Amino acid sequence: MIRRCDEQDFEAMYALINDAAQAYRGAIPEDRWKEPYMPREELRHEMTAGVVFWGYEDMDELVGLMGIQDVQDVTLIRHAYVRTDHQRQGIGSHLLRHLLTLTTRSRLIGTWADAVWAMRFYERHGFRQVSREEKDRLLRQYWSIPERQVETSVVLADERWFAARGEKSDQTRPYEPTDPQRGQ
C-alpha cells in the first residue's frame, strides 16, 4: 500500500533512509558520505522545506519512501529509498509511478553521478539525463545543495521538461562513468 507519510512516520522514515543509503557507500565521493547518511535534522529540514514523502508499506512496515517537492515551475522527485531487504521487488517503481500521477508539471530528479543503478532506474521510467551545463544550472536553481554535490551529481528530466524546451533526445549527453570498473 502506498500512503502519504506524516509526523508519526518520522522515526521509521529516518531508519529506512539510513538503511537504504548504505547502497551509496563507496559509490559517492568519500567527502560527501556521512554517518548517518541523513541526520534527523536534515530530514526534518527537508519536510519543513516542502518535501512531501510517500511511503510503501508491506505488512504494516514502511519499506519504501520517496518524496515530491514543487519548486518554482517544476516538481522534484526527492529522496527515493527502499529498505535493503526489500530492494529489487518493484517498490521503487510503484512509488515513482504514484508520484508521477500527482503532478502535471515538468519533473526533475537529481542523483549522484556514480550511482549508475539509480540513473538506470529513472531511465527505465522515461527520464533522461540533461547536459552537464544544464545540470549545473538546474541544481543551482531548484536544489539547495553544496557546490561539491553539484559537481558530483546528475539531473534527469522527464519528456515533459524536454518538450517544453523543444529539445530532442540527441541534445542530451549520457553519463559516462569515470571508472568503467564501477559501472553496473
C-alpha positions in Angstrom: 0.0 0.0 0.0 1.2 3.5 -0.8 0.3 6.3 1.5 1.4 9.8 2.4 3.7 9.9 5.4 3.3 12.2 8.3 5.0 13.2 11.5 4.1 9.9 13.1 6.3 8.2 10.5 9.4 10.3 11.2 11.5 7.7 13.1 10.5 4.9 10.6 11.5 7.2 7.7 14.8 8.1 9.4 15.6 4.4 9.9 14.6 3.5 6.3 16.6 6.2 4.7 19.8 5.4 6.6 19.4 1.7 5.9 18.8 2.1 2.2 21.5 4.7 1.8 24.1 2.1 2.5 24.0 1.4 -1.2 25.8 4.7 -1.8 28.7 3.9 0.5 31.7 3.7 -1.8 29.7 4.9 -4.8 29.6 8.6 -3.9 32.6 10.8 -3.1 34.1 10.0 0.2 33.9 13.6 1.3 30.1 13.6 0.7 29.5 10.4 2.8 28.5 10.9 6.4 27.1 8.8 9.3 24.2 8.8 9.5 23.7 9.5 5.8 20.7 11.7 6.6 20.7 13.0 10.1 17.3 13.7 11.8 17.9 17.4 11.5 18.3 17.1 7.7 15.2 15.0 7.3 13.2 17.5 9.4 14.6 20.4 7.3 13.5 18.6 4.1 10.0 18.1 5.4 9.8 21.7 6.6 11.1 22.9 3.1 8.1 21.2 1.4 9.2 17.7 0.5 6.1 15.5 0.8 7.0 11.9 1.5 5.1 9.0 0.3 5.7 5.5 1.7 5.2 2.0 0.6 4.0 -0.4 3.4 4.4 -4.1 3.5 2.7 -5.9 6.3 2.3 -2.6 8.2 6.0 -1.8 7.9 7.3 1.2 6.0 9.8 -0.4 3.4 9.9 2.3 0.7 10.0 6.1 0.7 10.0 8.8 -2.0 9.5 12.5 -1.8 8.0 15.0 -4.1 8.5 18.8 -3.9 7.1 21.6 -6.1 9.8 24.2 -6.6 9.1 27.3 -8.8 7.8 25.8 -12.1 8.9 22.2 -11.7 8.3 19.2 -9.5 11.3 17.5 -8.0 11.4 13.8 -7.1 13.5 13.6 -4.0 14.9 11.1 -1.6 14.0 7.7 -3.1 14.8 4.8 -0.8 13.9 1.2 -0.4 14.9 -0.9 2.7 17.9 -3.1 1.9 15.9 -6.3 2.5 13.1 -5.2 0.1 15.1 -3.9 -2.8 14.6 -5.3 -6.3 10.9 -6.1 -5.7 9.4 -3.2 -7.7 8.7 -1.0 -4.7 10.6 2.0 -6.1 8.8 1.6 -9.4 5.4 1.6 -7.6 6.3 4.7 -5.6 7.7 6.6 -8.6 4.7 5.8 -10.8 2.4 7.0 -8.0 4.3 10.3 -7.5 4.2 10.9 -11.3 0.4 10.9 -11.1 0.4 13.7 -8.5 1.6 16.5 -10.8 1.3 17.8 -14.3 4.4 19.9 -14.1 7.7 19.0 -15.6 9.6 16.7 -13.3 13.3 16.6 -12.4 15.4 14.1 -10.4 18.9 14.7 -9.1 21.2 11.8 -8.0 24.8 11.1 -7.5 26.8 10.7 -10.8 28.4 7.4 -9.7 25.0 5.9 -8.7 24.7 4.2 -12.0 21.9 1.9 -10.8 19.8 4.9 -9.8 20.2 6.6 -13.2 19.2 3.3 -14.9 16.2 3.0 -12.7 15.0 6.5 -13.7 15.8 6.0 -17.3 13.6 2.8 -17.3 10.8 5.1 -16.2 11.3 7.6 -19.1 13.7 10.1 -17.5 16.7 11.3 -19.5 19.9 13.0 -18.4 20.3 16.6 -19.2 23.6 18.1 -20.4 26.3 18.8 -17.9 25.8 22.6 -18.4 22.1 22.3 -17.9 22.6 20.0 -14.9 24.7 22.7 -13.1 22.2 25.4 -13.8 19.2 23.2 -12.7 20.9 22.1 -9.4 21.7 25.6 -8.5 18.2 26.9 -9.4 16.0 24.2 -7.9 18.0 22.5 -5.2 19.8 23.8 -2.1 22.9 21.7 -2.0 26.6 22.3 -1.5 28.7 23.1 -4.6 30.6 19.8 -4.2 27.4 18.0 -4.5 26.6 19.9 -7.7 29.9 18.8 -9.1 29.3 15.1 -8.3 25.6 14.8 -9.3 23.5 14.5 -12.4 19.9 15.6 -13.2 17.4 13.6 -15.2 14.3 15.1 -16.6 11.0 13.7 -17.9 9.8 14.1 -21.5 7.5 17.0 -20.5 10.6 19.0 -19.4 12.4 18.3 -22.7 9.3 19.0 -24.8 8.7 22.4 -23.1 12.2 23.4 -24.2 11.8 22.0 -27.7 14.7 19.7 -27.2 15.2 16.3 -28.8 16.9 13.4 -27.2 20.1 13.7 -29.1 20.8 17.0 -27.4 21.4 15.3 -24.1 24.7 13.7 -23.2 24.5 10.4 -21.4 26.6 9.9 -18.3 29.8 8.0 -18.7 31.3 6.7 -15.5 34.9 7.9 -14.8 35.8 4.4 -13.7 34.4 1.7 -16.1 35.0 -1.0 -13.4 32.4 0.6 -11.2 29.7 0.8 -13.8 26.8 -1.6 -13.0 
